[in-house]
Amino acid sequence: MVTEQVQKKYATLALRTGVNLQKGQALMINAPIEGADFTKIVVRKAYEMGAKNVHINWVDDELTRLKFEYAPDEVIAHFPEWRVMLHESFAEDGAAVLNIRSTNPDLLQGIDSAKVAKANKAGAEAMKNFRKYTMNDKIAWSIISIPTGDWAQKIFPNKSRAAAIESLWEAIVKIVRVDMDDPIAAWEEHNASLRVAREVLNDKNYKKLIFKAPGTNLEMELPEGHIWKGGSAQTEGGITFNPNMPTEEVFSLPHKYRVNGTVSSTKPLNYGGSLIDRFKLTFKDGEVVDFTAEQGQDTLEHLLNVDEGSKRLGEVALVPHESPVSQSGLIFYNTLFDENASCHIALGKAYPTNLEGGAQMNEEELDQHGVNDSLSHVDFMIGSDQLDIDGVFADGTTEPVFRNGTWAWKKK
């Protein structure tokens, strides 16, 4: 059984390695009401570490579902100004932000996808300024997950609710290295290994990547001055933090106008409480020009039509197939986990920090460098043990980057 002591280790890891909370700093937590006990552990630890204020934004899946079922469209499509002001006031104060994401993958099944799309777009538009604080690393932020009943039973459908939650706890604890004697030291070692991978790619400075797998044949050019990142990051003030826990990726950004070919998903995508599965996208000059999905076709269409940038790519991430998430053998229906089991790409906004000087550029300058902008940023998985990736240098020569789902240079 995952004891309270283990949960305290997890809370400490999230605060020290995740957001790297500083004495006298405020902390904002977004958490599921079902996870109140764990959240209280985090809050107590944060105050013990010297937090000056800890604010919780509670989320309740059942109430979210009821709102979509009964509230009129004008309410669904409205994002309250007070919520925007709340987030921005904490960001302006230099607060850290910890997100505990544990949403039921089937939460909005049967809800009109157009209604969900309106709500998602309204929220993205309202929070655009706040998102600059996170996507430009102006503040420390991190995303973790804890088990909730509906999510756990989606992963373990043949178990009771209590047994499913316990099984998911055990999986999460192992994947985020909380089962280690010293999780913080284990993460320092892990971040060092990711630095090695990103330094290899930055030294290579590929002009283009070519992805080949069943259903995938994609050529992706990278902007001049692109930067590979992964593992820990640093705020403008020099605070080291880990945005995602778990994380197994090194990532950069594609050129928004220079992606061509077809790519197929390899895992289900949980988008706003609805699943999109077994889908294929065709790109021409960076834009999706055709798409199909065996499940969630309407939801995928709404995702692609958030704005002009939502049809283009903002991220490419490389994850070896032997990652702990992949080796668990589980499909989590949660992007935080599934993206760290598989190479993935993201539709929508790019991280400006993936370009030399990008954090200081305006939108026009970013566009000129091929950096995509959008209200959305949605990762989806394309990796498997059948994925090969080639890197193309500026002189046209090619070398293997991935073979059979893992680093080619590690196989030498």
Contacts in CASP RR format, 6 or more apart in sequence:
PFRMAT RR
TARGET T0000
AUTHOR 0000-0000-0000
METHOD contacts of the structure
MODEL  1
MVTEQVQKKYATLALRTGVNLQKGQALMINAPIEGADFTKIVVRKAYEMG
AKNVHINWVDDELTRLKFEYAPDEVIAHFPEWRVMLHESFAEDGAAVLNI
RSTNPDLLQGIDSAKVAKANKAGAEAMKNFRKYTMNDKIAWSIISIPTGD
WAQKIFPNKSRAAAIESLWEAIVKIVRVDMDDPIAAWEEHNASLRVAREV
LNDKNYKKLIFKAPGTNLEMELPEGHIWKGGSAQTEGGITFNPNMPTEEV
FSLPHKYRVNGTVSSTKPLNYGGSLIDRFKLTFKDGEVVDFTAEQGQDTL
EHLLNVDEGSKRLGEVALVPHESPVSQSGLIFYNTLFDENASCHIALGKA
YPTNLEGGAQMNEEELDQHGVNDSLSHVDFMIGSDQLDIDGVFADGTTEP
VFRNGTWAWKKK
1 166 0 8 1.000
2 166 0 8 1.000
2 169 0 8 1.000
2 170 0 8 1.000
2 173 0 8 1.000
4 41 0 8 1.000
6 173 0 8 1.000
6 178 0 8 1.000
6 179 0 8 1.000
7 38 0 8 1.000
7 41 0 8 1.000
8 41 0 8 1.000
8 45 0 8 1.000
9 178 0 8 1.000
9 183 0 8 1.000
10 38 0 8 1.000
10 144 0 8 1.000
10 146 0 8 1.000
10 173 0 8 1.000
10 176 0 8 1.000
10 178 0 8 1.000
10 183 0 8 1.000
11 38 0 8 1.000
11 41 0 8 1.000
11 42 0 8 1.000
11 45 0 8 1.000
12 45 0 8 1.000
12 183 0 8 1.000
12 184 0 8 1.000
13 176 0 8 1.000
13 177 0 8 1.000
13 178 0 8 1.000
13 183 0 8 1.000
13 184 0 8 1.000
13 187 0 8 1.000
13 245 0 8 1.000
14 42 0 8 1.000
14 98 0 8 1.000
14 142 0 8 1.000
14 144 0 8 1.000
14 245 0 8 1.000
15 21 0 8 1.000
15 27 0 8 1.000
15 42 0 8 1.000
15 45 0 8 1.000
15 46 0 8 1.000
15 49 0 8 1.000
15 98 0 8 1.000
16 49 0 8 1.000
16 184 0 8 1.000
17 183 0 8 1.000
17 184 0 8 1.000
17 187 0 8 1.000
17 241 0 8 1.000
17 242 0 8 1.000
17 245 0 8 1.000
18 98 0 8 1.000
18 140 0 8 1.000
18 142 0 8 1.000
18 144 0 8 1.000
18 241 0 8 1.000
18 242 0 8 1.000
18 243 0 8 1.000
18 245 0 8 1.000
19 27 0 8 1.000
19 96 0 8 1.000
19 97 0 8 1.000
19 98 0 8 1.000
19 140 0 8 1.000
19 141 0 8 1.000
19 142 0 8 1.000
19 241 0 8 1.000
20 96 0 8 1.000
20 140 0 8 1.000
20 239 0 8 1.000
20 240 0 8 1.000
20 241 0 8 1.000
21 27 0 8 1.000
21 46 0 8 1.000
21 49 0 8 1.000
21 50 0 8 1.000
21 51 0 8 1.000
21 96 0 8 1.000
21 140 0 8 1.000
22 96 0 8 1.000
22 239 0 8 1.000
23 49 0 8 1.000
23 50 0 8 1.000
23 51 0 8 1.000
24 50 0 8 1.000
24 51 0 8 1.000
24 52 0 8 1.000
25 50 0 8 1.000
25 51 0 8 1.000
25 52 0 8 1.000
25 94 0 8 1.000
25 95 0 8 1.000
25 96 0 8 1.000
26 51 0 8 1.000
26 52 0 8 1.000
26 53 0 8 1.000
26 54 0 8 1.000
26 55 0 8 1.000
26 90 0 8 1.000
26 93 0 8 1.000
26 94 0 8 1.000
26 95 0 8 1.000
26 96 0 8 1.000
27 46 0 8 1.000
27 51 0 8 1.000
27 53 0 8 1.000
27 54 0 8 1.000
27 55 0 8 1.000
27 95 0 8 1.000
27 96 0 8 1.000
27 97 0 8 1.000
27 98 0 8 1.000
28 54 0 8 1.000
28 55 0 8 1.000
28 57 0 8 1.000
28 87 0 8 1.000
28 90 0 8 1.000
28 95 0 8 1.000
28 96 0 8 1.000
28 97 0 8 1.000
28 98 0 8 1.000
29 39 0 8 1.000
29 42 0 8 1.000
29 43 0 8 1.000
29 54 0 8 1.000
29 55 0 8 1.000
29 56 0 8 1.000
29 57 0 8 1.000
29 97 0 8 1.000
29 98 0 8 1.000
29 99 0 8 1.000
29 100 0 8 1.000
30 56 0 8 1.000
30 57 0 8 1.000
30 59 0 8 1.000
30 97 0 8 1.000
30 98 0 8 1.000
30 99 0 8 1.000
30 100 0 8 1.000
30 101 0 8 1.000
31 39 0 8 1.000
31 56 0 8 1.000
31 57 0 8 1.000
31 58 0 8 1.000
31 59 0 8 1.000
31 100 0 8 1.000
32 58 0 8 1.000
32 59 0 8 1.000
32 60 0 8 1.000
32 61 0 8 1.000
32 100 0 8 1.000
32 102 0 8 1.000
32 103 0 8 1.000
32 146 0 8 1.000
32 148 0 8 1.000
33 58 0 8 1.000
33 59 0 8 1.000
33 60 0 8 1.000
34 60 0 8 1.000
34 61 0 8 1.000
34 102 0 8 1.000
34 148 0 8 1.000
34 149 0 8 1.000
35 100 0 8 1.000
35 102 0 8 1.000
35 146 0 8 1.000
35 148 0 8 1.000
36 58 0 8 1.000
38 100 0 8 1.000
38 146 0 8 1.000
39 56 0 8 1.000
39 100 0 8 1.000
42 98 0 8 1.000
43 54 0 8 1.000
43 56 0 8 1.000
46 54 0 8 1.000
47 54 0 8 1.000
53 95 0 8 1.000
55 86 0 8 1.000
55 90 0 8 1.000
57 86 0 8 1.000
59 103 0 8 1.000
61 103 0 8 1.000
61 104 0 8 1.000
61 107 0 8 1.000
61 148 0 8 1.000
61 150 0 8 1.000
64 107 0 8 1.000
64 108 0 8 1.000
65 107 0 8 1.000
65 108 0 8 1.000
65 111 0 8 1.000
67 75 0 8 1.000
67 76 0 8 1.000
68 76 0 8 1.000
68 108 0 8 1.000
68 111 0 8 1.000
68 115 0 8 1.000
68 116 0 8 1.000
68 119 0 8 1.000
69 111 0 8 1.000
73 115 0 8 1.000
73 118 0 8 1.000
76 115 0 8 1.000
76 118 0 8 1.000
76 119 0 8 1.000
76 122 0 8 1.000
77 118 0 8 1.000
77 119 0 8 1.000
77 121 0 8 1.000
77 122 0 8 1.000
78 122 0 8 1.000
79 122 0 8 1.000
79 123 0 8 1.000
79 125 0 8 1.000
79 126 0 8 1.000
79 127 0 8 1.000
81 126 0 8 1.000
83 126 0 8 1.000
84 126 0 8 1.000
84 127 0 8 1.000
84 129 0 8 1.000
84 130 0 8 1.000
87 127 0 8 1.000
87 130 0 8 1.000
88 129 0 8 1.000
88 130 0 8 1.000
90 97 0 8 1.000
91 97 0 8 1.000
91 130 0 8 1.000
91 133 0 8 1.000
91 138 0 8 1.000
91 139 0 8 1.000
94 139 0 8 1.000
95 139 0 8 1.000
96 139 0 8 1.000
96 140 0 8 1.000
96 141 0 8 1.000
96 142 0 8 1.000
96 241 0 8 1.000
97 134 0 8 1.000
97 139 0 8 1.000
97 140 0 8 1.000
97 141 0 8 1.000
97 142 0 8 1.000
98 141 0 8 1.000
98 142 0 8 1.000
98 143 0 8 1.000
98 144 0 8 1.000
99 141 0 8 1.000
99 142 0 8 1.000
99 143 0 8 1.000
99 144 0 8 1.000
100 143 0 8 1.000
100 144 0 8 1.000
100 145 0 8 1.000
100 146 0 8 1.000
101 143 0 8 1.000
101 144 0 8 1.000
101 145 0 8 1.000
101 334 0 8 1.000
101 336 0 8 1.000
102 145 0 8 1.000
102 146 0 8 1.000
102 147 0 8 1.000
102 148 0 8 1.000
102 151 0 8 1.000
102 334 0 8 1.000
103 148 0 8 1.000
103 151 0 8 1.000
103 270 0 8 1.000
103 272 0 8 1.000
103 273 0 8 1.000
103 334 0 8 1.000
104 148 0 8 1.000
104 149 0 8 1.000
104 150 0 8 1.000
104 151 0 8 1.000
104 154 0 8 1.000
104 273 0 8 1.000
105 151 0 8 1.000
105 154 0 8 1.000
105 268 0 8 1.000
105 270 0 8 1.000
105 273 0 8 1.000
105 275 0 8 1.000
105 333 0 8 1.000
105 334 0 8 1.000
106 150 0 8 1.000
106 154 0 8 1.000
106 273 0 8 1.000
106 274 0 8 1.000
106 275 0 8 1.000
107 150 0 8 1.000
107 272 0 8 1.000
107 273 0 8 1.000
107 274 0 8 1.000
108 116 0 8 1.000
108 272 0 8 1.000
108 273 0 8 1.000
108 274 0 8 1.000
109 273 0 8 1.000
109 274 0 8 1.000
109 275 0 8 1.000
111 274 0 8 1.000
113 274 0 8 1.000
113 296 0 8 1.000
113 298 0 8 1.000
113 299 0 8 1.000
113 301 0 8 1.000
113 302 0 8 1.000
114 298 0 8 1.000
114 302 0 8 1.000
116 272 0 8 1.000
116 273 0 8 1.000
116 274 0 8 1.000
116 299 0 8 1.000
116 302 0 8 1.000
117 299 0 8 1.000
117 302 0 8 1.000
117 303 0 8 1.000
117 305 0 8 1.000
117 306 0 8 1.000
120 272 0 8 1.000
120 306 0 8 1.000
120 376 0 8 1.000
121 306 0 8 1.000
121 375 0 8 1.000
124 131 0 8 1.000
124 306 0 8 1.000
124 375 0 8 1.000
124 376 0 8 1.000
125 375 0 8 1.000
128 375 0 8 1.000
131 349 0 8 1.000
132 138 0 8 1.000
133 139 0 8 1.000
134 141 0 8 1.000
134 243 0 8 1.000
135 349 0 8 1.000
135 351 0 8 1.000
135 352 0 8 1.000
135 353 0 8 1.000
135 377 0 8 1.000
136 236 0 8 1.000
136 351 0 8 1.000
136 352 0 8 1.000
136 353 0 8 1.000
136 359 0 8 1.000
137 233 0 8 1.000
137 234 0 8 1.000
137 235 0 8 1.000
137 236 0 8 1.000
137 353 0 8 1.000
137 359 0 8 1.000
138 235 0 8 1.000
138 236 0 8 1.000
139 235 0 8 1.000
140 235 0 8 1.000
140 239 0 8 1.000
140 241 0 8 1.000
141 241 0 8 1.000
141 243 0 8 1.000
142 241 0 8 1.000
142 242 0 8 1.000
142 243 0 8 1.000
142 244 0 8 1.000
142 245 0 8 1.000
143 243 0 8 1.000
143 244 0 8 1.000
143 245 0 8 1.000
143 336 0 8 1.000
144 176 0 8 1.000
144 245 0 8 1.000
144 336 0 8 1.000
145 172 0 8 1.000
145 334 0 8 1.000
145 336 0 8 1.000
145 337 0 8 1.000
146 169 0 8 1.000
146 172 0 8 1.000
147 164 0 8 1.000
147 165 0 8 1.000
147 168 0 8 1.000
147 169 0 8 1.000
147 172 0 8 1.000
148 165 0 8 1.000
149 161 0 8 1.000
149 164 0 8 1.000
149 165 0 8 1.000
151 168 0 8 1.000
151 333 0 8 1.000
151 334 0 8 1.000
152 161 0 8 1.000
152 164 0 8 1.000
152 165 0 8 1.000
152 167 0 8 1.000
152 168 0 8 1.000
153 159 0 8 1.000
153 161 0 8 1.000
153 164 0 8 1.000
154 333 0 8 1.000
155 164 0 8 1.000
155 167 0 8 1.000
155 168 0 8 1.000
155 330 0 8 1.000
155 331 0 8 1.000
155 332 0 8 1.000
155 333 0 8 1.000
156 163 0 8 1.000
156 164 0 8 1.000
156 167 0 8 1.000
156 168 0 8 1.000
159 167 0 8 1.000
171 328 0 8 1.000
171 330 0 8 1.000
172 178 0 8 1.000
173 179 0 8 1.000
174 324 0 8 1.000
174 328 0 8 1.000
175 246 0 8 1.000
175 324 0 8 1.000
175 325 0 8 1.000
175 328 0 8 1.000
175 337 0 8 1.000
176 183 0 8 1.000
176 245 0 8 1.000
176 246 0 8 1.000
177 183 0 8 1.000
177 186 0 8 1.000
177 187 0 8 1.000
177 190 0 8 1.000
180 186 0 8 1.000
187 242 0 8 1.000
190 231 0 8 1.000
191 231 0 8 1.000
191 232 0 8 1.000
191 242 0 8 1.000
194 230 0 8 1.000
194 231 0 8 1.000
194 247 0 8 1.000
194 248 0 8 1.000
194 249 0 8 1.000
194 250 0 8 1.000
195 230 0 8 1.000
195 231 0 8 1.000
197 228 0 8 1.000
197 230 0 8 1.000
197 250 0 8 1.000
197 318 0 8 1.000
197 407 0 8 1.000
198 228 0 8 1.000
198 229 0 8 1.000
198 230 0 8 1.000
198 250 0 8 1.000
200 409 0 8 1.000
201 228 0 8 1.000
201 250 0 8 1.000
201 252 0 8 1.000
201 318 0 8 1.000
202 227 0 8 1.000
202 228 0 8 1.000
204 391 0 8 1.000
204 393 0 8 1.000
205 393 0 8 1.000
205 394 0 8 1.000
206 222 0 8 1.000
206 391 0 8 1.000
206 392 0 8 1.000
206 393 0 8 1.000
206 401 0 8 1.000
207 221 0 8 1.000
207 222 0 8 1.000
207 392 0 8 1.000
207 393 0 8 1.000
207 394 0 8 1.000
207 396 0 8 1.000
208 219 0 8 1.000
208 220 0 8 1.000
208 221 0 8 1.000
208 222 0 8 1.000
208 391 0 8 1.000
208 392 0 8 1.000
209 219 0 8 1.000
209 220 0 8 1.000
209 222 0 8 1.000
209 316 0 8 1.000
209 389 0 8 1.000
209 390 0 8 1.000
209 391 0 8 1.000
209 392 0 8 1.000
209 401 0 8 1.000
210 218 0 8 1.000
210 219 0 8 1.000
210 220 0 8 1.000
210 389 0 8 1.000
210 390 0 8 1.000
210 391 0 8 1.000
210 392 0 8 1.000
210 398 0 8 1.000
211 217 0 8 1.000
211 218 0 8 1.000
211 219 0 8 1.000
211 220 0 8 1.000
211 263 0 8 1.000
211 343 0 8 1.000
211 382 0 8 1.000
211 387 0 8 1.000
211 388 0 8 1.000
211 389 0 8 1.000
212 387 0 8 1.000
212 388 0 8 1.000
212 389 0 8 1.000
212 390 0 8 1.000
213 264 0 8 1.000
213 266 0 8 1.000
213 382 0 8 1.000
213 383 0 8 1.000
213 384 0 8 1.000
213 386 0 8 1.000
213 387 0 8 1.000
213 388 0 8 1.000
214 264 0 8 1.000
214 386 0 8 1.000
215 262 0 8 1.000
215 263 0 8 1.000
215 264 0 8 1.000
215 280 0 8 1.000
216 262 0 8 1.000
216 263 0 8 1.000
216 264 0 8 1.000
216 382 0 8 1.000
216 387 0 8 1.000
217 261 0 8 1.000
217 262 0 8 1.000
218 259 0 8 1.000
218 260 0 8 1.000
218 261 0 8 1.000
218 262 0 8 1.000
218 263 0 8 1.000
218 283 0 8 1.000
219 259 0 8 1.000
219 260 0 8 1.000
219 261 0 8 1.000
220 254 0 8 1.000
220 255 0 8 1.000
220 258 0 8 1.000
220 259 0 8 1.000
220 313 0 8 1.000
220 316 0 8 1.000
220 345 0 8 1.000
221 254 0 8 1.000
221 255 0 8 1.000
221 258 0 8 1.000
221 259 0 8 1.000
222 252 0 8 1.000
222 253 0 8 1.000
222 254 0 8 1.000
222 255 0 8 1.000
222 316 0 8 1.000
223 253 0 8 1.000
223 254 0 8 1.000
223 255 0 8 1.000
223 355 0 8 1.000
223 369 0 8 1.000
223 370 0 8 1.000
223 371 0 8 1.000
224 369 0 8 1.000
225 355 0 8 1.000
225 356 0 8 1.000
225 369 0 8 1.000
226 252 0 8 1.000
226 253 0 8 1.000
226 354 0 8 1.000
226 355 0 8 1.000
226 356 0 8 1.000
227 252 0 8 1.000
227 353 0 8 1.000
227 354 0 8 1.000
227 355 0 8 1.000
227 356 0 8 1.000
228 250 0 8 1.000
228 251 0 8 1.000
228 252 0 8 1.000
228 354 0 8 1.000
229 250 0 8 1.000
229 251 0 8 1.000
229 252 0 8 1.000
229 351 0 8 1.000
229 353 0 8 1.000
229 354 0 8 1.000
230 247 0 8 1.000
230 249 0 8 1.000
230 250 0 8 1.000
230 251 0 8 1.000
231 242 0 8 1.000
231 243 0 8 1.000
231 244 0 8 1.000
231 247 0 8 1.000
231 249 0 8 1.000
231 250 0 8 1.000
232 240 0 8 1.000
232 241 0 8 1.000
232 242 0 8 1.000
233 240 0 8 1.000
233 241 0 8 1.000
233 242 0 8 1.000
233 243 0 8 1.000
233 353 0 8 1.000
234 240 0 8 1.000
234 241 0 8 1.000
235 241 0 8 1.000
236 359 0 8 1.000
244 336 0 8 1.000
244 340 0 8 1.000
246 324 0 8 1.000
246 325 0 8 1.000
246 336 0 8 1.000
246 337 0 8 1.000
246 340 0 8 1.000
247 340 0 8 1.000
248 319 0 8 1.000
248 320 0 8 1.000
248 323 0 8 1.000
248 324 0 8 1.000
248 325 0 8 1.000
248 340 0 8 1.000
248 341 0 8 1.000
249 317 0 8 1.000
249 318 0 8 1.000
249 319 0 8 1.000
249 339 0 8 1.000
249 340 0 8 1.000
249 344 0 8 1.000
250 317 0 8 1.000
250 318 0 8 1.000
251 315 0 8 1.000
251 316 0 8 1.000
251 317 0 8 1.000
251 318 0 8 1.000
251 351 0 8 1.000
251 354 0 8 1.000
252 315 0 8 1.000
252 316 0 8 1.000
252 354 0 8 1.000
253 313 0 8 1.000
253 314 0 8 1.000
253 315 0 8 1.000
253 316 0 8 1.000
253 350 0 8 1.000
253 351 0 8 1.000
253 354 0 8 1.000
253 355 0 8 1.000
253 371 0 8 1.000
253 372 0 8 1.000
254 286 0 8 1.000
254 313 0 8 1.000
254 314 0 8 1.000
254 315 0 8 1.000
254 316 0 8 1.000
254 345 0 8 1.000
254 350 0 8 1.000
254 372 0 8 1.000
255 286 0 8 1.000
255 370 0 8 1.000
256 286 0 8 1.000
256 309 0 8 1.000
256 312 0 8 1.000
256 313 0 8 1.000
256 314 0 8 1.000
256 350 0 8 1.000
256 367 0 8 1.000
256 370 0 8 1.000
256 371 0 8 1.000
256 372 0 8 1.000
257 285 0 8 1.000
257 286 0 8 1.000
257 312 0 8 1.000
257 370 0 8 1.000
258 285 0 8 1.000
258 286 0 8 1.000
258 370 0 8 1.000
259 283 0 8 1.000
259 285 0 8 1.000
259 286 0 8 1.000
259 312 0 8 1.000
259 313 0 8 1.000
260 283 0 8 1.000
260 284 0 8 1.000
260 285 0 8 1.000
260 286 0 8 1.000
261 282 0 8 1.000
261 283 0 8 1.000
261 284 0 8 1.000
262 280 0 8 1.000
262 281 0 8 1.000
262 282 0 8 1.000
262 283 0 8 1.000
263 280 0 8 1.000
263 281 0 8 1.000
263 283 0 8 1.000
263 345 0 8 1.000
263 382 0 8 1.000
264 278 0 8 1.000
264 279 0 8 1.000
264 280 0 8 1.000
264 382 0 8 1.000
265 276 0 8 1.000
265 277 0 8 1.000
265 278 0 8 1.000
265 279 0 8 1.000
265 280 0 8 1.000
265 380 0 8 1.000
265 381 0 8 1.000
265 382 0 8 1.000
266 342 0 8 1.000
266 381 0 8 1.000
266 382 0 8 1.000
266 383 0 8 1.000
266 384 0 8 1.000
267 331 0 8 1.000
267 338 0 8 1.000
267 341 0 8 1.000
267 342 0 8 1.000
267 380 0 8 1.000
267 381 0 8 1.000
268 275 0 8 1.000
268 276 0 8 1.000
268 277 0 8 1.000
268 295 0 8 1.000
268 331 0 8 1.000
268 333 0 8 1.000
268 338 0 8 1.000
269 275 0 8 1.000
269 276 0 8 1.000
269 277 0 8 1.000
269 279 0 8 1.000
269 335 0 8 1.000
269 378 0 8 1.000
269 380 0 8 1.000
269 381 0 8 1.000
270 333 0 8 1.000
270 334 0 8 1.000
270 335 0 8 1.000
271 299 0 8 1.000
271 300 0 8 1.000
271 303 0 8 1.000
271 378 0 8 1.000
274 296 0 8 1.000
274 299 0 8 1.000
275 295 0 8 1.000
275 296 0 8 1.000
275 299 0 8 1.000
275 333 0 8 1.000
276 293 0 8 1.000
276 295 0 8 1.000
276 296 0 8 1.000
276 299 0 8 1.000
276 300 0 8 1.000
276 303 0 8 1.000
276 380 0 8 1.000
277 293 0 8 1.000
277 294 0 8 1.000
277 295 0 8 1.000
277 296 0 8 1.000
278 293 0 8 1.000
278 294 0 8 1.000
278 295 0 8 1.000
279 291 0 8 1.000
279 292 0 8 1.000
279 293 0 8 1.000
279 294 0 8 1.000
279 296 0 8 1.000
279 297 0 8 1.000
279 300 0 8 1.000
279 380 0 8 1.000
280 291 0 8 1.000
280 292 0 8 1.000
280 293 0 8 1.000
281 288 0 8 1.000
281 290 0 8 1.000
281 291 0 8 1.000
282 288 0 8 1.000
282 289 0 8 1.000
282 290 0 8 1.000
282 291 0 8 1.000
283 289 0 8 1.000
283 313 0 8 1.000
286 312 0 8 1.000
286 313 0 8 1.000
287 311 0 8 1.000
287 312 0 8 1.000
288 304 0 8 1.000
288 311 0 8 1.000
288 312 0 8 1.000
288 347 0 8 1.000
291 300 0 8 1.000
291 301 0 8 1.000
291 304 0 8 1.000
293 299 0 8 1.000
293 300 0 8 1.000
303 310 0 8 1.000
303 347 0 8 1.000
303 376 0 8 1.000
303 378 0 8 1.000
304 310 0 8 1.000
304 311 0 8 1.000
304 347 0 8 1.000
305 311 0 8 1.000
306 348 0 8 1.000
306 374 0 8 1.000
306 375 0 8 1.000
306 376 0 8 1.000
307 374 0 8 1.000
307 375 0 8 1.000
307 376 0 8 1.000
308 374 0 8 1.000
309 348 0 8 1.000
309 349 0 8 1.000
309 372 0 8 1.000
309 373 0 8 1.000
309 374 0 8 1.000
309 376 0 8 1.000
310 347 0 8 1.000
310 348 0 8 1.000
310 374 0 8 1.000
310 375 0 8 1.000
310 376 0 8 1.000
310 378 0 8 1.000
311 347 0 8 1.000
312 347 0 8 1.000
312 348 0 8 1.000
312 372 0 8 1.000
312 374 0 8 1.000
313 345 0 8 1.000
313 346 0 8 1.000
313 347 0 8 1.000
313 348 0 8 1.000
313 350 0 8 1.000
313 372 0 8 1.000
314 345 0 8 1.000
314 346 0 8 1.000
314 347 0 8 1.000
314 348 0 8 1.000
314 349 0 8 1.000
314 350 0 8 1.000
314 351 0 8 1.000
314 371 0 8 1.000
314 372 0 8 1.000
314 374 0 8 1.000
314 377 0 8 1.000
315 344 0 8 1.000
315 345 0 8 1.000
315 346 0 8 1.000
315 350 0 8 1.000
315 351 0 8 1.000
315 354 0 8 1.000
315 377 0 8 1.000
315 379 0 8 1.000
316 345 0 8 1.000
316 346 0 8 1.000
317 339 0 8 1.000
317 343 0 8 1.000
317 344 0 8 1.000
317 345 0 8 1.000
317 346 0 8 1.000
317 379 0 8 1.000
318 343 0 8 1.000
318 389 0 8 1.000
318 401 0 8 1.000
318 402 0 8 1.000
319 326 0 8 1.000
319 339 0 8 1.000
319 340 0 8 1.000
319 341 0 8 1.000
319 342 0 8 1.000
319 343 0 8 1.000
319 344 0 8 1.000
319 383 0 8 1.000
320 326 0 8 1.000
320 402 0 8 1.000
320 405 0 8 1.000
320 406 0 8 1.000
320 407 0 8 1.000
320 410 0 8 1.000
321 342 0 8 1.000
321 383 0 8 1.000
321 384 0 8 1.000
321 385 0 8 1.000
321 387 0 8 1.000
321 404 0 8 1.000
321 405 0 8 1.000
321 406 0 8 1.000
322 406 0 8 1.000
323 340 0 8 1.000
323 341 0 8 1.000
325 332 0 8 1.000
325 337 0 8 1.000
325 338 0 8 1.000
325 340 0 8 1.000
325 341 0 8 1.000
326 341 0 8 1.000
326 342 0 8 1.000
328 341 0 8 1.000
330 337 0 8 1.000
331 338 0 8 1.000
332 338 0 8 1.000
332 341 0 8 1.000
335 378 0 8 1.000
335 379 0 8 1.000
335 380 0 8 1.000
338 381 0 8 1.000
339 379 0 8 1.000
339 381 0 8 1.000
341 381 0 8 1.000
342 381 0 8 1.000
342 382 0 8 1.000
342 383 0 8 1.000
342 384 0 8 1.000
343 381 0 8 1.000
343 382 0 8 1.000
343 383 0 8 1.000
343 387 0 8 1.000
343 389 0 8 1.000
343 402 0 8 1.000
343 405 0 8 1.000
344 379 0 8 1.000
344 380 0 8 1.000
344 381 0 8 1.000
344 382 0 8 1.000
344 383 0 8 1.000
345 379 0 8 1.000
345 380 0 8 1.000
345 382 0 8 1.000
346 377 0 8 1.000
346 378 0 8 1.000
346 379 0 8 1.000
346 380 0 8 1.000
347 374 0 8 1.000
347 376 0 8 1.000
347 377 0 8 1.000
347 378 0 8 1.000
347 380 0 8 1.000
348 372 0 8 1.000
348 373 0 8 1.000
348 374 0 8 1.000
348 376 0 8 1.000
348 377 0 8 1.000
348 378 0 8 1.000
349 372 0 8 1.000
349 373 0 8 1.000
349 374 0 8 1.000
349 375 0 8 1.000
349 376 0 8 1.000
349 377 0 8 1.000
350 366 0 8 1.000
350 371 0 8 1.000
350 372 0 8 1.000
350 373 0 8 1.000
352 358 0 8 1.000
352 359 0 8 1.000
352 361 0 8 1.000
352 366 0 8 1.000
352 371 0 8 1.000
353 359 0 8 1.000
354 371 0 8 1.000
355 361 0 8 1.000
355 366 0 8 1.000
355 369 0 8 1.000
355 371 0 8 1.000
358 365 0 8 1.000
358 366 0 8 1.000
358 369 0 8 1.000
358 371 0 8 1.000
361 369 0 8 1.000
361 371 0 8 1.000
363 373 0 8 1.000
366 373 0 8 1.000
367 373 0 8 1.000
383 405 0 8 1.000
384 405 0 8 1.000
385 404 0 8 1.000
385 405 0 8 1.000
385 406 0 8 1.000
386 404 0 8 1.000
386 405 0 8 1.000
387 402 0 8 1.000
387 404 0 8 1.000
387 405 0 8 1.000
388 400 0 8 1.000
388 402 0 8 1.000
388 403 0 8 1.000
388 404 0 8 1.000
388 405 0 8 1.000
389 400 0 8 1.000
389 401 0 8 1.000
389 402 0 8 1.000
390 398 0 8 1.000
390 399 0 8 1.000
390 400 0 8 1.000
390 401 0 8 1.000
391 398 0 8 1.000
391 399 0 8 1.000
391 400 0 8 1.000
391 401 0 8 1.000
392 398 0 8 1.000
393 399 0 8 1.000
399 408 0 8 1.000
400 408 0 8 1.000
401 407 0 8 1.000
401 408 0 8 1.000
401 409 0 8 1.000
402 408 0 8 1.000
403 411 0 8 1.000
END
